[in-house]
């Protein structure tokens, strides 16, 4: 991911894992993340509706999400 100030942040396995592990870096709190997962009755970290809402929230805050697909290029999400 790329921060609003241009810092490149390696996410490791998944974007949502990076956000959960360091919510303040992305302008969130652990409590906000937990409440979002509870809202959708999903286990923490699962790639469902809560994940989608959290990532959209982060992108709206100025983050750029870059994803590389094996042998199929990239996708980029911007606000």
N, C-alpha and C positions, 0 to 999 in steps of 0.2 A: 504494500500500500504506500501511497505517497501522502504525506501530511499536508495540511493547508500551507505550511511554510516551505514545502519542497523537500522535506526529509524523507528518504526512502526507508521504509520499515519492512524488514523481512518478516513474513507471517508464519513461516514454518509449514505445518501441515495444512491448516485451514485458517481463513480470515476470522471466523467466529472464535476459534481457539485463541488467537492472538488478542482479540478484543476482551475475551473473558479473563485472560491471564493478566492483562494490564489495562483495565477499563479507564483509568484516569488519563492515560496517554491519548485515548480517543475521545475524551471529553465526557465520559460516562462514569457512573458509580456502579459498584458491584450490586448494590440494592436495585438500581434501575434495571440491570440485566436480569436479576432474579425475578423481579416483578413481571418483566416481559415474558419470560419463560412460564411463569405461573399463570399469566393471563391466557396463554394458549394450552395450558396443561401439558407442557412438553418437558422432558428431562433436559437439564442444563447441557448445552453443547450440541444438541441434536440439530441437524440441518433441516429445520421446518419453518413454520410461519414466524416464530419468535426470532430466529436467525435472520430471516428476511427483513423484518421490521428493524432490528438492531443495525444491520448493515446499511439499510436505507437511511436511517437516522445519522449514522457516521458520515455517509457520503453527503448528506444535506449540510453537514457541518464543515464541508470543504475538503474532506478526504477523497482521494482517488483510489479506486479499487482496480487493480490490474490482476488478471488471472491468465495463466498460460495453460492451454490445453495441449496435451501430448499430440504431436504430429498434426495439429489443427489450428495453430495460431493463438491469438490472444483475444480477450475481451477486456474492455475498459469501462468502468462505471464512474460517471462524474455527476455532480449536482447541477 
